[in-house]
Amino acid sequence: MFPELFLILVILIPLFAVVLESPVAQAIATRLERRDTNGAPEQTIDRIAYLEAEVDRLTNELMSLKEESQFLHSLLTERSRIESGVNALLREEDG
């Protein structure tokens, strides 16, 4: 009786390990975890509010970066026009 029980345990332990590590078992565990988080609507509302605030902040930051980029582009364009005008004047004086 004892050797048979021992043999069954020796076979079942690796079998359970394989089953628990399988993708199906992991999917079931994930689904159970999601079910727990869906039960708290106030937590979900807080998360949504936080994400909306982050989207607003990132939008403002992006607009600021866009304005900076446009300003730098205009400075570089103006600088190149001034340099080309100066070069043209220098050529006229030399020529």
Secondary structure, DSSP 8 states (H G I E B T S, - for coil): -HHHHHHHHHHHHHHHHHHHTSHHHHHHHHHHHHHHHHT-HHHHHHHHHHHHHHHHHHHHHHHHHHHHHHHHHHHHHHHHHHHHHHHHHHHHHH-
